[in-house]
Amino acid sequence: MSGVFHLVYFSKAAEDLSYTDIREILEVSRRNNARLGITGLLIFRDGFFLQLLEGAEDAVRKVLSAIRDDDRNYSVKVLIETNGDERLFGEWSMAFHDGDITTASTEHLVDLFESVTSSELSRRALIMPILKKFRASAPELR
Ligand SMILES: Cc1cc2nc3c(=O)[nH]c(=O)nc-3n(C[C@H](O)[C@H](O)[C@H](O)COP(=O)(O)O)c2cc1C
């Protein structure tokens, strides 16, 4: 079985970010990620992004570096870097969950965004199970 590299980061959205910007980010991400063999989930809530990128480590790091240079977000903080056996979002070149519009997952979102401030050691144990719950709520993803 070939492994997959998972990276989760958290960032602050630019103050003037619009839904048009988010649509553009998703469009370009889906095109690039399909080419690079990257899958994942982008969550937006209350002016913050949390994103899971999964794929080959070099491809994931390349995309992360583009995101760090992208002024539509700033203060990029990597929360998790880990190797796993399988992709969580293998069906999506980039799934999107809008936490400001979809209320069904509010509880997961609160847990998720609170875990950002937890210690490096406990983050993985906290965050990965919550991301799996988002996968289970696929109809809410766009
Ligand atoms: C929050 C956020 C998430 C992003 N996610 C991705 C992504 O998953 N894949 C990607 O290729 N670009 C992503 N981008 C866009 C990159 O920063 C960059 O604009 C893009 O990769 C450039 O692609 P291009 O060279 O094809 O124009 C993201 C940007 C932001 C602000």
PDBQT file of the ligand as one rigid body, heavy atoms in Angstrom, charges set to zero:
ROOT
HETATM    1  C1  LIG A 201      -7.062  29.405   1.585  1.00  0.00    +0.000 C 
HETATM    2  C2  LIG A 201      -6.439  29.046   0.262  1.00  0.00    +0.000 A 
HETATM    3  C3  LIG A 201      -6.409  27.722  -0.142  1.00  0.00    +0.000 A 
HETATM    4  C4  LIG A 201      -5.831  27.360  -1.357  1.00  0.00    +0.000 A 
HETATM    5  N1  LIG A 201      -5.788  26.051  -1.723  1.00  0.00    +0.000 NA
HETATM    6  C5  LIG A 201      -5.167  25.698  -2.866  1.00  0.00    +0.000 A 
HETATM    7  C6  LIG A 201      -5.084  24.336  -3.267  1.00  0.00    +0.000 A 
HETATM    8  O1  LIG A 201      -5.565  23.416  -2.605  1.00  0.00    +0.000 OA
HETATM    9  N2  LIG A 201      -4.456  24.056  -4.450  1.00  0.00    +0.000 N 
HETATM   10  C7  LIG A 201      -3.926  25.026  -5.237  1.00  0.00    +0.000 A 
HETATM   11  O2  LIG A 201      -3.360  24.706  -6.276  1.00  0.00    +0.000 OA
HETATM   12  N3  LIG A 201      -4.008  26.316  -4.891  1.00  0.00    +0.000 NA
HETATM   13  C8  LIG A 201      -4.613  26.679  -3.728  1.00  0.00    +0.000 A 
HETATM   14  N4  LIG A 201      -4.709  28.006  -3.399  1.00  0.00    +0.000 N 
HETATM   15  C9  LIG A 201      -4.267  29.011  -4.383  1.00  0.00    +0.000 C 
HETATM   16  C10 LIG A 201      -2.778  29.226  -4.361  1.00  0.00    +0.000 C 
HETATM   17  O3  LIG A 201      -2.458  30.098  -3.319  1.00  0.00    +0.000 OA
HETATM   18  C11 LIG A 201      -2.313  29.832  -5.705  1.00  0.00    +0.000 C 
HETATM   19  O4  LIG A 201      -3.041  30.998  -5.976  1.00  0.00    +0.000 OA
HETATM   20  C12 LIG A 201      -2.518  28.876  -6.867  1.00  0.00    +0.000 C 
HETATM   21  O5  LIG A 201      -2.017  27.601  -6.552  1.00  0.00    +0.000 OA
HETATM   22  C13 LIG A 201      -1.791  29.420  -8.112  1.00  0.00    +0.000 C 
HETATM   23  O6  LIG A 201      -2.136  28.591  -9.177  1.00  0.00    +0.000 OA
HETATM   24  P1  LIG A 201      -1.663  28.937 -10.674  1.00  0.00    +0.000 P 
HETATM   25  O7  LIG A 201      -0.155  28.918 -10.605  1.00  0.00    +0.000 OA
HETATM   26  O8  LIG A 201      -2.242  27.824 -11.494  1.00  0.00    +0.000 OA
HETATM   27  O9  LIG A 201      -2.231  30.276 -10.990  1.00  0.00    +0.000 OA
HETATM   28  C14 LIG A 201      -5.281  28.376  -2.184  1.00  0.00    +0.000 A 
HETATM   29  C15 LIG A 201      -5.315  29.708  -1.766  1.00  0.00    +0.000 A 
HETATM   30  C16 LIG A 201      -5.894  30.060  -0.563  1.00  0.00    +0.000 A 
HETATM   31  C17 LIG A 201      -5.927  31.491  -0.135  1.00  0.00    +0.000 C 
ENDROOT
TORSDOF 0
